[in-house]
């Protein structure tokens, strides 16, 4: 099982805080997971943004980070401020 959390405007666009998905060997990386979610279309297209940030088990990482059963993944937009 992979626990996926969505933050900030991603949470708002998708209308949910997170979900749990069954893990499979086809989900070898965070990018594989992102692509699976993008296949849903519509509001899920927000996860296709180039400035998407992600974390695996509460540590920032890139989309090529490997995934394993039991991982927690978070997707969130870049944070800007002044």
VEXLUMLUM-796326 format. One record per residue: x, y, z of N, C-alpha, C, O in turn. Coordinates in steps of 0.2 Angstrom, whole numbers, plus 2048, in hexadecimal, padded with zeros to 3 digits. Layout:
! residues N
XYZXYZXYZXYZ/...
//
This chain:
! residues 82
8047FA800800800800804806800809806804/80380B7FC8068127FC8018177FE7FB8177FC/80381B8037FF820806801827802807828802/7FD82A7FF7FE8307FB7FA8367FE7F48357FF/7FE83B7FF7FB8418027FC8477FD8018477F9/7F784B7FC7F78517F87F78577FC7F3858801/7FB85C7FB7FB8627FF7FA8697FB7FA8697F5/7F886E7FF7F78757FC7F18747F67EC8717F7/7F38787F17EE8787EB7ED8727E87E88717E5/7F186D7E97F08667E67EA8637EA7E68607E7/7EA8647F07E58617F47DE8647F27D98617F2/7DE86B7F17D986F7EF7D686D7E97D086C7E8/7DA86C7E47D886A7DD7D58637DD7D18627D9/7D885F7E07D68587E07D08567E57CD8517E4/7CF85A7EA7CA8597EE7CB8547F47C68517F6/7D18527F57D384D7FA7DA84E7FD7DE8517F9/7DA84C8037E184D8077E68478047EC849804/7E38428037E783C8017E38368007DD836800/7E78307FF7E482A7FD7E98247FE7EF8267FF/7E781E7FE7EB8197FE7EA8157F87E58137F6/7F08137F57F080F7EF7F48087F07F88087F4/7F18037EC7F57FD7ED7FC7FE7E97FC8017E4/8017FC7EC8077FC7E98087F67E48067F07E6/80C7F77DF80D7F17DA8147F37D88177F87D8/8177EE7D581E7EF7D281E7F47CC8247F77CB/8187F57C98187FA7C48198017C781A8067C3/8188027CD81A8097D18218097D38228097D9/8268097CF82D8087D182F80F7D383480F7D7/82C8157D182F81B7D38298207D582381E7D3/82A8267D882582B7D982282D7D281C82E7D2/82682D7CD82482F7C681F82A7C481A82C7C0/8208247C581B81F7C38148207C680F81F7C3/8158217CD80F8237D080B8297CE8058297CD/80F82E7CC80C8357CA8098337C38038367C2/80C82F7BF80982E7B880282A7B97FE82B7B5/8028257BE7FC8227BF7F78267C17F18267BF/7F882B7C57F38307C77F18357C27EB8377C1/7F68377BE7F483B7B87EF8387B37EC83B7B0/7F08317B37EB82D7AE7E482E7B07DF82D7AC/7E28317B67DC8327B87D98387B47D38397B4/7DD83C7B27DB8427AE7D78477B27D78477B8/7D584C7AF7D18527B27D58567B77DB8587B6/7D38567BD7D685A7C37DD8577C47E285A7C7/7DE8517C37E484D7C47EA8507C07F084F7C1/7E98537BA7EE8567B67F285B7BA7F885D7B8/7F085E7C07F48627C47FA85F7C67FF8627C7/7FB8587C68018557C88068547C380B8517C4/8048577BD8098577B780D85D7B781185E7B3/80C8627BC8108687BC8178677BD8198627C0/81B86B7B982286A7BA82586C7C082A8697C2/8228707C48248727CB82286E7D08238707D6/81F8687CF81D8647D48228617D98288607D6/8218627DF82685F7E48238597E781D8587E7/8288557E982584E7EC82A84C7F283084E7F3/8278487F682B8457FC82983E7FD82383C7FB/82E83A7FF82D83380082F832807834833809/82A82F80B82B82E81282E83481683283481A/82B83A81482C84181783384381683584881A/83684181083C84480E83B847807839843803/83D84D80683D84F7FF84184B7FA8468487FC/83E84A7F48428467EF8408487E883C84C7E7/8428447E38418467DC83C8407DA83B83B7DE/8398417D483483C7D18378367D08348317CF/83E8357CF84182F7CE84382B7D48468267D4/84082D7DA84182A7E083D8237E08378237DE/84081E7E283D8177E28388177E783881A7EC/8328137E582D8127EA82D80A7EC82F8067E9/82B8097F382A8037F58238027F98208077FB/8217FC7FA81B7FB7FD81B7FE8048207FD808/81680280781680580D81980C80D81880F813/81B80F80881D81680781881B808812819806/81A82080A81582680B81882B80681E82D806/81482E8018168327FC8128397FD80C8397FE/81583E7FC8118457FC8138497F68188497F3/80E84C7F380E8507ED80C8577EF8078587F2/81085C7ED80E8637EF8128687EA8178667E8/80F86E7E98128737E58188767E88188767EF/81C8797E482187D7E781E8837EC8198857EA/8228857F182088A7F58248907F382A8907F3/8208967F382489C7F28218A17F781C8A07FA/8258A67F88238AB7FD8278B17FC82C8B27F8/8268B68018298BC80082B8BF80782E8C4807/
//
